[in-house]
Amino acid sequence: MKRLIFILVLLLLAGTVLLRYTHTVQEKPETPVPETESHAVEPEHEIPTKEPTQPPELNQEADRSQSALQTGAEPDTQESPPSATQSPGPVAALQPDRGRRESVYNEETYQMVTDIVYLIRNQGIEAEERILGLVSDLKAADPELGALWEGITDYWFTVSRDFTIHSGVLPDGLAQDDSLAIVVLGFQLLYDGEMAPELIGRCETALASARKYPNAWIIVTGGGTAAGNHEATEAGVMAEWFISHGIARDRIIVEEQSLTTDQNATYTCAILTEQYPGIRELAIVSSDYHVALGSMLFTEAALLYAYENRCDVPYQVVSNAGYLTAGNPIYSNPMHFSSDIWIMADPRY
C-alpha cells in the first residue's frame, strides 16, 4: 500500500512540472530573425573580370624554402646586405637605397609594372607583344622607369629564348684579369652546418672555373641556414672550403646574410658597388637548374642600382657554369621567375 501511495505522489509531481513547462513555452514570444542575418556566406574576394590590379602572389620564395626543407632542393637563401670582406666571417650590413622607387612610382606606372609581371607569370613568351607594348607605354609615362623595365624584360626574353648553361666549368674567352668575378650561389646547409653534396658540387664547379681564370675574384654568397648550427653560414663554409683547396683567402669576397636568391643578388651588388668597383663582369655558378634564375636576378640588381643612382650599370653577367643535377622545374621555367623579379622591383621591398 505504501509503495502505491509513493508512486502516485511521484506521478502527481511529474504532471505538475510538465504543466508549468508547457505554459511557459506557450507564453514565450517568438524572436524574429533580423533581416541582416543570413546563412549565405559572403565571398571574401570579388572575382576579377580583367587582369588583376595587384601584383602576383609572392609565394615562390616561401614555397622554395619549404620544398628545400622537405626534399633537399635549393632553398634560395639570404637577408641584409653585408659589406665585402676578403676573409670569411660576419660583416656589417649594407642597406640598398629604395627611396627613388618609392618617390617615382605612381598609380599609373605601378599598374603597368604589375601587368608586365602578371603577363610574364601567366603567359610567358607568348605575351611578348603585349609586354613590349606595356614597356613602351611605361617609357612614355616615365622614361627612366621605362628604361629600367626595358632592360629587365630584354634580359628575361634572352633567358627565355637562347640561354646556354655551361656544364662543369666556365667557357673560354672570359676576361683573364680581376675585372671578372665568379659568383657561387649558396645552398641549404645540413643540420650541423656542413655542406650538402649539391653545395659541394657547386663549389667544385667554381673551383675548376677559378683555376681556369686565376685572376678572377670568387664571391661566395649565402647566410645561415643550418637548423642546428646558428654560427655557420653558407658563404662562410664555402670560403673555408675554397681556402682548404688552395684558393688564397684574399681572393674571396664573402656575402653571408642573404636568405634568398634575390637577396644574394641585391646584397652582392651593394658590396661590389661600395667596395669593388673594378669588378665589371660576373660569371654565375650554381646548380644547372638554378643558373638562369641567378643570372636574371643578378642582372636585375645591377639595372636597379643604375636606376636608383642615375649611373651606368655597375656590372654585367657575362657567363655561367652549372653543376649537373637531376633538375628542378620550379627554378628552370622563366615564367616562374616573375615573383622573384617583382620582389626585387617592388618599391616596398
C-alpha positions as CSV (number, residue, x, y, z in Angstrom):
1,M,0.0,0.0,0.0
2,K,2.8,2.4,0.9
3,R,4.5,1.7,-2.4
4,L,1.3,2.5,-4.3
5,I,1.0,5.8,-2.5
6,F,4.6,6.7,-3.2
7,I,4.1,6.0,-7.0
8,L,1.0,8.2,-7.1
9,V,2.9,11.1,-5.4
10,L,5.7,10.9,-8.0
11,L,3.2,10.9,-10.9
12,L,1.5,13.9,-9.4
13,L,4.8,15.8,-9.1
14,A,5.8,14.9,-12.7
15,G,2.4,16.2,-14.0
16,T,2.8,19.5,-12.2
17,V,6.3,20.1,-13.7
18,L,5.1,19.2,-17.2
19,L,2.1,21.6,-17.0
20,R,4.4,24.5,-15.9
21,Y,6.9,23.9,-18.7
22,T,4.1,23.8,-21.3
23,H,2.6,27.0,-20.0
24,T,6.0,28.8,-20.2
25,V,6.7,27.7,-23.8
26,Q,3.3,28.9,-25.0
27,E,3.7,32.3,-23.3
28,K,7.2,32.9,-24.6
29,P,7.1,35.3,-27.7
30,E,8.8,34.1,-30.9
31,T,12.0,36.0,-31.6
32,P,12.1,37.2,-35.2
33,V,15.4,36.7,-37.2
34,P,16.8,40.1,-38.1
35,E,16.8,40.8,-41.8
36,T,20.5,41.3,-41.8
37,E,21.2,37.8,-40.6
38,S,21.7,35.2,-43.3
39,H,23.1,31.8,-43.7
40,A,24.6,32.7,-47.0
41,V,28.4,33.0,-46.9
42,E,29.8,36.3,-48.2
43,P,32.6,35.8,-50.7
44,E,35.9,37.1,-49.3
45,H,37.2,38.4,-52.6
46,E,35.4,39.5,-55.7
47,I,36.3,37.5,-58.8
48,P,38.1,39.9,-61.1
49,T,36.7,40.5,-64.6
50,K,40.0,41.5,-66.0
51,E,43.7,41.2,-65.2
52,P,44.4,41.9,-61.5
53,T,45.5,45.3,-60.4
54,Q,47.5,43.8,-57.6
55,P,51.0,42.2,-58.0
56,P,51.1,38.5,-58.3
57,E,51.2,36.5,-55.1
58,L,54.8,36.4,-53.8
59,N,54.8,32.9,-52.5
60,Q,57.5,31.4,-54.7
61,E,60.3,32.0,-52.2
62,A,58.3,30.6,-49.3
63,D,57.4,27.5,-51.4
64,R,61.0,27.1,-52.3
65,S,62.2,27.3,-48.8
66,Q,59.6,24.8,-47.6
67,S,60.4,22.5,-50.5
68,A,64.1,22.7,-49.7
69,L,63.5,21.6,-46.1
70,Q,61.3,18.7,-47.2
71,T,63.2,17.4,-50.2
72,G,66.7,19.0,-50.1
73,A,66.0,21.1,-53.1
74,E,67.6,24.6,-53.5
75,P,66.3,26.8,-50.7
76,D,67.2,30.1,-52.2
77,T,69.0,31.6,-49.4
78,Q,69.7,35.1,-48.0
79,E,69.0,38.7,-45.6
80,S,70.5,42.3,-45.0
81,P,73.4,43.2,-47.4
82,P,76.8,43.0,-45.8
83,S,80.0,44.9,-46.7
84,A,82.6,43.0,-48.5
85,T,85.4,41.2,-46.7
86,Q,88.4,39.4,-48.0
87,S,88.2,36.8,-45.3
88,P,85.1,34.8,-44.1
89,G,83.2,35.9,-41.1
90,P,80.4,38.3,-40.1
91,V,80.3,41.6,-41.9
92,A,78.3,44.8,-41.4
93,A,75.1,45.2,-43.5
94,L,74.8,47.5,-46.5
95,Q,71.3,48.7,-47.0
96,P,70.3,49.2,-50.6
97,D,68.6,52.6,-51.1
98,R,64.9,52.1,-52.2
99,G,63.9,55.7,-51.9
100,R,63.8,56.6,-55.6
101,R,61.4,53.9,-56.5
102,E,59.1,54.9,-53.7
103,S,59.0,58.5,-54.9
104,V,58.8,57.8,-58.6
105,Y,56.1,55.1,-58.8
106,N,52.5,56.4,-59.2
107,E,49.2,54.6,-59.7
108,E,49.6,54.5,-63.5
109,T,53.2,53.3,-63.6
110,Y,52.7,50.8,-60.8
111,Q,49.8,49.3,-62.6
112,M,51.8,49.0,-65.8
113,V,54.6,47.2,-64.0
114,T,52.3,44.8,-62.2
115,D,50.6,44.0,-65.5
116,I,54.1,43.2,-67.0
117,V,54.8,40.8,-64.2
118,Y,51.4,39.3,-64.5
119,L,51.9,38.5,-68.2
120,I,55.4,37.0,-67.5
121,R,53.9,34.7,-64.9
122,N,50.8,33.6,-66.8
123,Q,51.6,33.8,-70.5
124,G,55.3,34.0,-70.7
125,I,57.0,34.4,-74.1
126,E,53.6,34.2,-75.9
127,A,52.7,37.6,-74.4
128,E,55.8,39.2,-75.9
129,E,53.9,41.8,-78.0
130,R,51.7,42.8,-75.0
131,I,54.7,43.0,-72.7
132,L,56.7,45.2,-75.2
133,G,53.6,47.4,-75.6
134,L,53.4,47.9,-71.8
135,V,57.1,48.7,-71.7
136,S,56.6,51.3,-74.5
137,D,53.7,52.9,-72.6
138,L,55.8,52.9,-69.4
139,K,58.7,54.7,-71.2
140,A,56.2,57.3,-72.4
141,A,54.9,57.9,-68.9
142,D,58.3,57.7,-67.2
143,P,61.4,57.4,-69.4
144,E,63.8,56.4,-66.6
145,L,61.4,53.8,-65.2
146,G,60.6,52.6,-68.7
147,A,64.3,52.1,-69.5
148,L,64.7,50.1,-66.3
149,W,61.9,47.7,-67.2
150,E,63.1,47.6,-70.8
151,G,66.4,46.2,-69.5
152,I,64.7,43.7,-67.2
153,T,62.3,42.4,-69.8
154,D,65.0,42.3,-72.5
155,Y,67.2,40.0,-70.3
156,W,64.1,37.9,-69.4
157,F,63.4,37.4,-73.1
158,T,67.1,36.4,-73.6
159,V,66.9,33.8,-70.7
160,S,63.6,32.5,-72.1
161,R,64.9,32.0,-75.7
162,D,68.6,31.4,-76.1
163,F,70.3,30.8,-72.8
164,T,73.2,28.4,-72.7
165,I,74.2,26.7,-69.5
166,H,77.9,25.6,-69.5
167,S,78.3,22.3,-67.7
168,G,81.0,21.9,-65.1
169,V,83.3,24.8,-65.8
170,L,83.2,28.3,-67.3
171,P,83.8,28.5,-71.1
172,D,86.8,30.0,-72.8
173,G,87.1,33.7,-73.7
174,L,86.3,35.5,-70.5
175,A,88.5,38.2,-69.0
176,Q,91.8,37.0,-67.6
177,D,92.2,39.8,-65.1
178,D,90.5,40.8,-61.8
179,S,87.6,42.6,-63.6
180,L,85.9,39.2,-63.6
181,A,84.3,37.7,-60.5
182,I,82.9,34.1,-60.2
183,V,79.8,34.2,-58.1
184,V,78.9,30.9,-56.2
185,L,75.3,30.8,-55.1
186,G,74.6,29.1,-51.8
187,F,72.5,26.0,-50.9
188,Q,70.8,24.8,-47.7
189,L,73.3,23.7,-45.2
190,L,72.9,20.4,-43.3
191,Y,71.6,20.4,-39.8
192,D,75.1,20.6,-38.2
193,G,76.3,23.3,-40.6
194,E,78.2,21.1,-43.0
195,M,77.8,21.5,-46.8
196,A,75.2,19.3,-48.6
197,P,76.5,17.3,-51.6
198,E,74.9,19.7,-54.0
199,L,76.7,22.7,-52.5
200,I,80.0,20.8,-52.7
201,G,79.2,20.2,-56.4
202,R,78.7,23.9,-56.9
203,C,82.0,24.6,-55.2
204,E,83.8,22.0,-57.3
205,T,82.4,23.6,-60.5
206,A,83.5,27.1,-59.2
207,L,87.0,25.7,-58.2
208,A,87.5,24.3,-61.8
209,S,86.5,27.7,-63.1
210,A,88.7,29.6,-60.7
211,R,91.7,27.6,-61.8
212,K,90.9,28.4,-65.4
213,Y,90.7,32.1,-64.5
214,P,93.3,32.5,-61.8
215,N,93.0,36.3,-61.6
216,A,89.2,36.3,-61.1
217,W,87.6,37.1,-57.7
218,I,85.5,34.4,-56.1
219,I,82.2,35.7,-54.5
220,V,80.5,33.3,-52.1
221,T,77.0,34.2,-51.0
222,G,74.5,32.8,-48.6
223,G,73.5,33.2,-45.0
224,G,72.8,30.9,-42.0
225,T,70.6,28.0,-43.0
226,A,71.7,25.3,-40.6
227,A,68.9,24.5,-38.1
228,G,71.4,23.0,-35.6
229,N,74.3,25.4,-36.0
230,H,73.4,29.1,-36.0
231,E,77.0,30.2,-36.3
232,A,77.5,28.6,-39.7
233,T,76.7,30.4,-42.9
234,E,76.7,29.1,-46.4
235,A,79.2,31.7,-47.6
236,G,81.5,31.2,-44.6
237,V,81.6,27.4,-45.0
238,M,82.2,27.8,-48.8
239,A,85.0,30.3,-48.2
240,E,86.8,27.8,-45.8
241,W,86.2,25.0,-48.4
242,F,87.9,27.1,-51.1
243,I,90.8,28.0,-48.8
244,S,91.3,24.4,-48.0
245,H,91.5,23.7,-51.7
246,G,94.3,26.1,-52.4
247,I,92.4,29.4,-53.1
248,A,94.0,32.4,-51.4
249,R,91.9,34.0,-48.7
250,D,92.3,37.5,-50.1
251,R,90.8,36.3,-53.4
252,I,87.5,35.6,-51.8
253,I,84.6,38.0,-51.2
254,V,82.0,36.9,-48.6
255,E,78.3,37.8,-48.5
256,E,76.8,35.9,-45.7
257,Q,73.5,37.5,-44.7
258,S,71.2,36.7,-47.6
259,L,68.5,34.1,-47.4
260,T,67.0,34.1,-50.9
261,T,68.4,34.4,-54.5
262,D,67.1,37.9,-54.9
263,Q,68.9,38.9,-51.7
264,N,72.1,37.1,-53.0
265,A,71.9,39.5,-55.9
266,T,70.9,42.7,-54.1
267,Y,73.4,42.3,-51.3
268,T,76.3,41.3,-53.5
269,C,75.6,44.3,-55.8
270,A,75.8,46.5,-52.7
271,I,79.1,45.0,-51.8
272,L,80.6,45.4,-55.3
273,T,79.5,48.9,-55.9
274,E,80.7,50.1,-52.4
275,Q,84.0,48.3,-52.2
276,Y,84.9,46.6,-55.5
277,P,84.0,48.9,-58.4
278,G,86.8,47.4,-60.5
279,I,84.7,44.2,-60.9
280,R,82.8,44.7,-64.2
281,E,81.8,41.2,-65.2
282,L,80.2,38.3,-63.3
283,A,80.0,34.6,-64.0
284,I,77.3,32.8,-62.1
285,V,78.0,29.3,-60.7
286,S,75.1,27.3,-59.3
287,S,73.2,24.1,-59.9
288,D,72.2,23.7,-63.6
289,Y,68.5,24.3,-62.9
290,H,69.3,27.4,-60.9
291,V,71.8,29.2,-63.2
292,A,69.2,31.1,-65.3
293,L,67.3,32.4,-62.3
294,G,70.6,33.6,-60.7
295,S,71.7,35.3,-63.9
296,M,68.3,37.0,-64.2
297,L,68.3,38.4,-60.7
298,F,72.0,39.5,-60.6
299,T,71.3,41.4,-63.9
300,E,68.2,42.9,-62.4
301,A,70.1,44.0,-59.3
302,A,72.6,45.9,-61.5
303,L,69.8,47.5,-63.5
304,L,68.1,48.6,-60.3
305,Y,71.3,50.1,-58.9
306,A,71.8,52.1,-62.1
307,Y,68.3,53.4,-62.0
308,E,68.3,54.3,-58.3
309,N,71.7,56.1,-58.5
310,R,71.4,57.6,-62.0
311,C,74.6,56.0,-63.1
312,D,75.9,53.3,-65.5
313,V,75.1,49.7,-64.9
314,P,77.9,48.6,-62.5
315,Y,78.5,45.1,-63.9
316,Q,77.2,42.6,-66.5
317,V,76.5,38.9,-66.1
318,V,78.6,37.5,-69.0
319,S,78.7,33.8,-68.4
320,N,77.9,30.9,-66.2
321,A,78.7,27.3,-65.2
322,G,76.2,24.8,-63.9
323,Y,76.7,21.8,-61.6
324,L,74.9,18.9,-63.3
325,T,71.9,17.7,-61.3
326,A,68.6,15.9,-61.9
327,G,66.9,19.3,-62.5
328,N,64.2,21.2,-60.8
329,P,61.3,22.6,-63.0
330,I,60.4,25.2,-60.3
331,Y,63.6,27.0,-61.0
332,S,64.1,26.2,-64.7
333,N,61.0,27.7,-66.1
334,P,61.5,31.5,-66.8
335,M,57.7,32.1,-66.2
336,H,58.4,31.1,-62.6
337,F,60.9,34.0,-62.3
338,S,58.0,36.5,-62.1
339,S,57.7,36.5,-58.4
340,D,61.4,37.0,-57.9
341,I,61.5,39.8,-60.5
342,W,58.7,41.5,-58.7
343,I,60.2,41.1,-55.2
344,M,63.3,42.9,-56.3
345,A,61.4,45.7,-58.2
346,D,58.6,46.3,-55.8
347,P,59.2,49.7,-54.1
348,R,58.0,48.3,-50.8
349,Y,60.8,45.6,-50.8
